[in-house]
Amino acid sequence: MSERRLRPLLVAALLLGAATAAAVALNLLLLGRASAGNDPVGQLRPRIASVPAQPVTPAATVLPTHGRIDNEGADD
């Protein structure tokens, strides 16, 4: 290969390597900050006051056992 063709390839390879190294360094920096010990994520606990003692269930629906049901076909 001639020097005219080799030089742009070498510059492109160096730029690609520098961009890759910068991306890896930035990712490591961000991962280091994200895993700091004072971060409460993963250590969350529900507040006792906001958790009901018994789950609230809706009242049962009582359907009539005789006679005509007047709902005008609401479930059709």
Chimera marker file (.cmm) of the C-alpha trace (Angstrom):
<marker_set name="trace">
<marker id="1" x="0.000" y="0.000" z="0.000" r="1" g="1" b="0" radius="0.5"/>
<marker id="2" x="1.146" y="3.460" z="-0.704" r="1" g="1" b="0" radius="0.5"/>
<marker id="3" x="1.698" y="6.022" z="2.002" r="1" g="1" b="0" radius="0.5"/>
<marker id="4" x="-1.161" y="8.130" z="0.605" r="1" g="1" b="0" radius="0.5"/>
<marker id="5" x="-3.678" y="5.367" z="1.316" r="1" g="1" b="0" radius="0.5"/>
<marker id="6" x="-2.085" y="4.206" z="4.562" r="1" g="1" b="0" radius="0.5"/>
<marker id="7" x="-2.122" y="7.562" z="6.354" r="1" g="1" b="0" radius="0.5"/>
<marker id="8" x="-5.954" y="8.113" z="6.251" r="1" g="1" b="0" radius="0.5"/>
<marker id="9" x="-6.529" y="4.530" z="7.386" r="1" g="1" b="0" radius="0.5"/>
<marker id="10" x="-4.129" y="5.024" z="10.283" r="1" g="1" b="0" radius="0.5"/>
<marker id="11" x="-5.811" y="8.298" z="11.300" r="1" g="1" b="0" radius="0.5"/>
<marker id="12" x="-9.259" y="6.669" z="11.102" r="1" g="1" b="0" radius="0.5"/>
<marker id="13" x="-8.085" y="3.726" z="13.213" r="1" g="1" b="0" radius="0.5"/>
<marker id="14" x="-6.609" y="6.070" z="15.823" r="1" g="1" b="0" radius="0.5"/>
<marker id="15" x="-9.800" y="8.140" z="15.964" r="1" g="1" b="0" radius="0.5"/>
<marker id="16" x="-11.888" y="5.010" z="16.328" r="1" g="1" b="0" radius="0.5"/>
<marker id="17" x="-9.633" y="3.741" z="19.098" r="1" g="1" b="0" radius="0.5"/>
<marker id="18" x="-9.770" y="7.090" z="20.918" r="1" g="1" b="0" radius="0.5"/>
<marker id="19" x="-13.569" y="7.211" z="20.675" r="1" g="1" b="0" radius="0.5"/>
<marker id="20" x="-13.831" y="3.647" z="21.965" r="1" g="1" b="0" radius="0.5"/>
<marker id="21" x="-11.489" y="4.369" z="24.876" r="1" g="1" b="0" radius="0.5"/>
<marker id="22" x="-13.457" y="7.511" z="25.770" r="1" g="1" b="0" radius="0.5"/>
<marker id="23" x="-16.758" y="5.603" z="25.695" r="1" g="1" b="0" radius="0.5"/>
<marker id="24" x="-15.370" y="2.852" z="27.936" r="1" g="1" b="0" radius="0.5"/>
<marker id="25" x="-13.914" y="5.388" z="30.385" r="1" g="1" b="0" radius="0.5"/>
<marker id="26" x="-17.175" y="7.325" z="30.550" r="1" g="1" b="0" radius="0.5"/>
<marker id="27" x="-19.176" y="4.134" z="31.142" r="1" g="1" b="0" radius="0.5"/>
<marker id="28" x="-16.838" y="3.104" z="33.956" r="1" g="1" b="0" radius="0.5"/>
<marker id="29" x="-17.156" y="6.547" z="35.522" r="1" g="1" b="0" radius="0.5"/>
<marker id="30" x="-20.942" y="6.446" z="35.349" r="1" g="1" b="0" radius="0.5"/>
<marker id="31" x="-21.082" y="2.903" z="36.727" r="1" g="1" b="0" radius="0.5"/>
<marker id="32" x="-18.840" y="3.950" z="39.602" r="1" g="1" b="0" radius="0.5"/>
<marker id="33" x="-21.170" y="6.807" z="40.485" r="1" g="1" b="0" radius="0.5"/>
<marker id="34" x="-24.304" y="4.673" z="40.120" r="1" g="1" b="0" radius="0.5"/>
<marker id="35" x="-23.022" y="2.081" z="42.558" r="1" g="1" b="0" radius="0.5"/>
<marker id="36" x="-22.268" y="4.560" z="45.342" r="1" g="1" b="0" radius="0.5"/>
<marker id="37" x="-23.032" y="3.245" z="48.829" r="1" g="1" b="0" radius="0.5"/>
<marker id="38" x="-25.377" y="6.086" z="49.795" r="1" g="1" b="0" radius="0.5"/>
<marker id="39" x="-27.908" y="5.276" z="47.071" r="1" g="1" b="0" radius="0.5"/>
<marker id="40" x="-31.195" y="4.062" z="48.634" r="1" g="1" b="0" radius="0.5"/>
<marker id="41" x="-32.243" y="2.026" z="45.587" r="1" g="1" b="0" radius="0.5"/>
<marker id="42" x="-32.552" y="-1.627" z="46.525" r="1" g="1" b="0" radius="0.5"/>
<marker id="43" x="-32.885" y="-0.765" z="50.196" r="1" g="1" b="0" radius="0.5"/>
<marker id="44" x="-36.406" y="0.668" z="50.130" r="1" g="1" b="0" radius="0.5"/>
<marker id="45" x="-38.882" y="-0.485" z="52.741" r="1" g="1" b="0" radius="0.5"/>
<marker id="46" x="-42.616" y="0.304" z="52.841" r="1" g="1" b="0" radius="0.5"/>
<marker id="47" x="-43.804" y="2.645" z="55.546" r="1" g="1" b="0" radius="0.5"/>
<marker id="48" x="-45.896" y="0.845" z="58.129" r="1" g="1" b="0" radius="0.5"/>
<marker id="49" x="-48.505" y="3.631" z="58.180" r="1" g="1" b="0" radius="0.5"/>
<marker id="50" x="-49.256" y="3.254" z="54.480" r="1" g="1" b="0" radius="0.5"/>
<marker id="51" x="-49.749" y="-0.523" z="54.539" r="1" g="1" b="0" radius="0.5"/>
<marker id="52" x="-53.273" y="-1.542" z="55.653" r="1" g="1" b="0" radius="0.5"/>
<marker id="53" x="-53.538" y="-4.381" z="58.167" r="1" g="1" b="0" radius="0.5"/>
<marker id="54" x="-56.136" y="-6.221" z="56.086" r="1" g="1" b="0" radius="0.5"/>
<marker id="55" x="-56.638" y="-5.897" z="52.342" r="1" g="1" b="0" radius="0.5"/>
<marker id="56" x="-59.726" y="-3.921" z="51.474" r="1" g="1" b="0" radius="0.5"/>
<marker id="57" x="-62.126" y="-5.999" z="49.420" r="1" g="1" b="0" radius="0.5"/>
<marker id="58" x="-65.203" y="-4.712" z="47.639" r="1" g="1" b="0" radius="0.5"/>
<marker id="59" x="-68.600" y="-5.640" z="48.999" r="1" g="1" b="0" radius="0.5"/>
<marker id="60" x="-70.147" y="-8.722" z="47.447" r="1" g="1" b="0" radius="0.5"/>
<marker id="61" x="-72.812" y="-8.171" z="44.810" r="1" g="1" b="0" radius="0.5"/>
<marker id="62" x="-76.077" y="-9.861" z="45.708" r="1" g="1" b="0" radius="0.5"/>
<marker id="63" x="-78.193" y="-10.826" z="42.709" r="1" g="1" b="0" radius="0.5"/>
<marker id="64" x="-81.926" y="-11.418" z="43.046" r="1" g="1" b="0" radius="0.5"/>
<marker id="65" x="-82.935" y="-15.061" z="43.177" r="1" g="1" b="0" radius="0.5"/>
<marker id="66" x="-86.425" y="-14.548" z="41.694" r="1" g="1" b="0" radius="0.5"/>
<marker id="67" x="-88.275" y="-12.046" z="39.604" r="1" g="1" b="0" radius="0.5"/>
<marker id="68" x="-87.258" y="-10.100" z="36.547" r="1" g="1" b="0" radius="0.5"/>
<marker id="69" x="-83.775" y="-8.531" z="36.435" r="1" g="1" b="0" radius="0.5"/>
<marker id="70" x="-84.147" y="-5.011" z="35.073" r="1" g="1" b="0" radius="0.5"/>
<marker id="71" x="-80.762" y="-4.192" z="33.592" r="1" g="1" b="0" radius="0.5"/>
<marker id="72" x="-81.743" y="-3.656" z="29.944" r="1" g="1" b="0" radius="0.5"/>
<marker id="73" x="-79.165" y="-6.138" z="28.667" r="1" g="1" b="0" radius="0.5"/>
<marker id="74" x="-76.184" y="-4.335" z="30.199" r="1" g="1" b="0" radius="0.5"/>
<marker id="75" x="-73.939" y="-7.386" z="29.971" r="1" g="1" b="0" radius="0.5"/>
<marker id="76" x="-74.764" y="-8.268" z="26.361" r="1" g="1" b="0" radius="0.5"/>
<link id1="1" id2="2" r="1" g="1" b="0" radius="0.2"/>
<link id1="2" id2="3" r="1" g="1" b="0" radius="0.2"/>
<link id1="3" id2="4" r="1" g="1" b="0" radius="0.2"/>
<link id1="4" id2="5" r="1" g="1" b="0" radius="0.2"/>
<link id1="5" id2="6" r="1" g="1" b="0" radius="0.2"/>
<link id1="6" id2="7" r="1" g="1" b="0" radius="0.2"/>
<link id1="7" id2="8" r="1" g="1" b="0" radius="0.2"/>
<link id1="8" id2="9" r="1" g="1" b="0" radius="0.2"/>
<link id1="9" id2="10" r="1" g="1" b="0" radius="0.2"/>
<link id1="10" id2="11" r="1" g="1" b="0" radius="0.2"/>
<link id1="11" id2="12" r="1" g="1" b="0" radius="0.2"/>
<link id1="12" id2="13" r="1" g="1" b="0" radius="0.2"/>
<link id1="13" id2="14" r="1" g="1" b="0" radius="0.2"/>
<link id1="14" id2="15" r="1" g="1" b="0" radius="0.2"/>
<link id1="15" id2="16" r="1" g="1" b="0" radius="0.2"/>
<link id1="16" id2="17" r="1" g="1" b="0" radius="0.2"/>
<link id1="17" id2="18" r="1" g="1" b="0" radius="0.2"/>
<link id1="18" id2="19" r="1" g="1" b="0" radius="0.2"/>
<link id1="19" id2="20" r="1" g="1" b="0" radius="0.2"/>
<link id1="20" id2="21" r="1" g="1" b="0" radius="0.2"/>
<link id1="21" id2="22" r="1" g="1" b="0" radius="0.2"/>
<link id1="22" id2="23" r="1" g="1" b="0" radius="0.2"/>
<link id1="23" id2="24" r="1" g="1" b="0" radius="0.2"/>
<link id1="24" id2="25" r="1" g="1" b="0" radius="0.2"/>
<link id1="25" id2="26" r="1" g="1" b="0" radius="0.2"/>
<link id1="26" id2="27" r="1" g="1" b="0" radius="0.2"/>
<link id1="27" id2="28" r="1" g="1" b="0" radius="0.2"/>
<link id1="28" id2="29" r="1" g="1" b="0" radius="0.2"/>
<link id1="29" id2="30" r="1" g="1" b="0" radius="0.2"/>
<link id1="30" id2="31" r="1" g="1" b="0" radius="0.2"/>
<link id1="31" id2="32" r="1" g="1" b="0" radius="0.2"/>
<link id1="32" id2="33" r="1" g="1" b="0" radius="0.2"/>
<link id1="33" id2="34" r="1" g="1" b="0" radius="0.2"/>
<link id1="34" id2="35" r="1" g="1" b="0" radius="0.2"/>
<link id1="35" id2="36" r="1" g="1" b="0" radius="0.2"/>
<link id1="36" id2="37" r="1" g="1" b="0" radius="0.2"/>
<link id1="37" id2="38" r="1" g="1" b="0" radius="0.2"/>
<link id1="38" id2="39" r="1" g="1" b="0" radius="0.2"/>
<link id1="39" id2="40" r="1" g="1" b="0" radius="0.2"/>
<link id1="40" id2="41" r="1" g="1" b="0" radius="0.2"/>
<link id1="41" id2="42" r="1" g="1" b="0" radius="0.2"/>
<link id1="42" id2="43" r="1" g="1" b="0" radius="0.2"/>
<link id1="43" id2="44" r="1" g="1" b="0" radius="0.2"/>
<link id1="44" id2="45" r="1" g="1" b="0" radius="0.2"/>
<link id1="45" id2="46" r="1" g="1" b="0" radius="0.2"/>
<link id1="46" id2="47" r="1" g="1" b="0" radius="0.2"/>
<link id1="47" id2="48" r="1" g="1" b="0" radius="0.2"/>
<link id1="48" id2="49" r="1" g="1" b="0" radius="0.2"/>
<link id1="49" id2="50" r="1" g="1" b="0" radius="0.2"/>
<link id1="50" id2="51" r="1" g="1" b="0" radius="0.2"/>
<link id1="51" id2="52" r="1" g="1" b="0" radius="0.2"/>
<link id1="52" id2="53" r="1" g="1" b="0" radius="0.2"/>
<link id1="53" id2="54" r="1" g="1" b="0" radius="0.2"/>
<link id1="54" id2="55" r="1" g="1" b="0" radius="0.2"/>
<link id1="55" id2="56" r="1" g="1" b="0" radius="0.2"/>
<link id1="56" id2="57" r="1" g="1" b="0" radius="0.2"/>
<link id1="57" id2="58" r="1" g="1" b="0" radius="0.2"/>
<link id1="58" id2="59" r="1" g="1" b="0" radius="0.2"/>
<link id1="59" id2="60" r="1" g="1" b="0" radius="0.2"/>
<link id1="60" id2="61" r="1" g="1" b="0" radius="0.2"/>
<link id1="61" id2="62" r="1" g="1" b="0" radius="0.2"/>
<link id1="62" id2="63" r="1" g="1" b="0" radius="0.2"/>
<link id1="63" id2="64" r="1" g="1" b="0" radius="0.2"/>
<link id1="64" id2="65" r="1" g="1" b="0" radius="0.2"/>
<link id1="65" id2="66" r="1" g="1" b="0" radius="0.2"/>
<link id1="66" id2="67" r="1" g="1" b="0" radius="0.2"/>
<link id1="67" id2="68" r="1" g="1" b="0" radius="0.2"/>
<link id1="68" id2="69" r="1" g="1" b="0" radius="0.2"/>
<link id1="69" id2="70" r="1" g="1" b="0" radius="0.2"/>
<link id1="70" id2="71" r="1" g="1" b="0" radius="0.2"/>
<link id1="71" id2="72" r="1" g="1" b="0" radius="0.2"/>
<link id1="72" id2="73" r="1" g="1" b="0" radius="0.2"/>
<link id1="73" id2="74" r="1" g="1" b="0" radius="0.2"/>
<link id1="74" id2="75" r="1" g="1" b="0" radius="0.2"/>
<link id1="75" id2="76" r="1" g="1" b="0" radius="0.2"/>
</marker_set>
